[in-house]
Amino acid sequence: MLLIWPAVCLVLFRTQRVERAIVWSILGGFLLLPPLVEFNLPLVPAMDKVSIPNLSVLAILMFAGAYKLNLWPEGRSSHSRRISGSLAR
């Protein structure tokens, strides 16, 4: 079930609005995925019912291209450039 959850998330993103797909992907994974199953890969935290839906949503939002995902707030990045520019003078 854990391995097919990214495909379920992709179907949700194709059929629903972005906001609804995010909510149902994360909540659905938390409610429907088995609690004691996890993948223990070396040097990576355990992939379980909490991390797989979250990483699936993040990957879909980053690579889908239809929805722009900003990892940093817009105001903070421009504000830091303005401060560093004024300090350099």
Secondary structure, DSSP 8 states (H G I E B T S, - for coil): -TTTHHHHHHHHHHHS-HHHHHHHHHHHHHHHS-SS--B--TTS--B-TTHHHHHHHHHHHHHHSSS---SS-HHHHHHHHHHHHHHH-
